[in-house]
């Protein structure tokens, strides 16, 4: 349950917050529309990364699982972007892939159950 909440709510919210901070947009009607659109576009990427993180959690430790989940997030962002927009120039999808990787990696670290390994 914790993994689903982290990946499906916190992940897209972190992307929206990071975009607001990076661009420096003041609150307004257009900004809210862009934030909702960004949240909805990030949701499938986080969902795919969350599913893969849950599957990898039974096999790999956290130090191996977080980079693997980050790679899944980057590839999911690339596939979503190419599916929606079609073929693109070489460097265009790079910021989206970096955002997907950071979001998935951070969510993987936050969703890990650190208490179970202290025993």
N, C-alpha and C positions, 0 to 999 in steps of 0.2 A: 504494500500500500504506500509506503514511504517513497519507493522508487517511482511509482506512477505520479505522485504529487510533485516530486522534484522535477521529473522530466517534462510533465505536461503543463505545469503551472509556472514553476520557478524558471525553467529554461527559456521559454519564450519571453517571460517578463524581464529576464536579465538582458536579452538581446534588445528589447525595446528600450530599456533604461540605458544601455551602453550606446545605442544610437542617439538617444536624446542628449547624452553627455558629450559625445563626439561631435555632433553637429551643432550643439548649442542652441537648439530651437526653443523659443519661448512657448508657453502653453497657448493653444488656440484651436479653432475648429479644424483647420487643415492638419495640424499636428496630431490631433486625436484620431482623425481618419487614417493618417499614415501609420500611427501606432497600432491601431486595430488591424490594419492590413498586414503589417509586419508580424504581429502576434499570430495571425491566422496562417501566414505563410511559413512561420517557424514551427508551428504545431506539428505538422507531419514529420519534419526532420527530427524533432525531439522525440516523437513517438517511435520512430524507427530506431533511433539510437537507444531509447529506453528498453525496447524489446531485446535488442542485441546485448545490452548491458545485463539484463536479467538472465539471458542465456549464458553469457560469459561468467557470471557471478558464481556459478556452480563449479566452474572448471579452473579459472585463473585467479591469482591473488590480485589485490587492488593495484599494485604497481605495474602489472602487466595489462590489466583490464582497462584502466583509464586511457592509456594511449590507443588501444584497440578501439575503444568506444569513440574516441576523438576522430580516428580515421573513418569510422562508420558515419559519424556526423558530417564530416567533410564530403564524403562521397554521396550521402543522401542529399545534401544541399546542392551539389553539382547536378545530380540526376533531376531534382525538382526544377532547377533553373533551366536546364536544357529541355526538359519536358514542356515547361511553360513558354519559353521564348524561342526555342529552336537553336540551331547552330549559332555560335557566337565567336567573336575574335578571341585570340589566344589568352590574353591577360584579364579579360572581363570577369570570369567567374571566381578569380582568386580571392577577393574580399569576402564573398559569400561562403567560400569553402573554409576560410580562416574563422569566420564567425560560427559556422556549424561545428567546426572542430573544437573551438574554445567552449562553446555552449555544452556540447556533449561531454567533453572531458571534465569540466567543472561539475556538471550534474552527476557524473559518475562518482566523483570524489565525495560529493555531498550526500549521495544516496547510499554509500557504503555503510554497513553496520560495524562500526569500530569496536563496540562493546563485546561482540561475540568472540573476538580474538584475544581478549585480555585474560581469559581463564587459563 
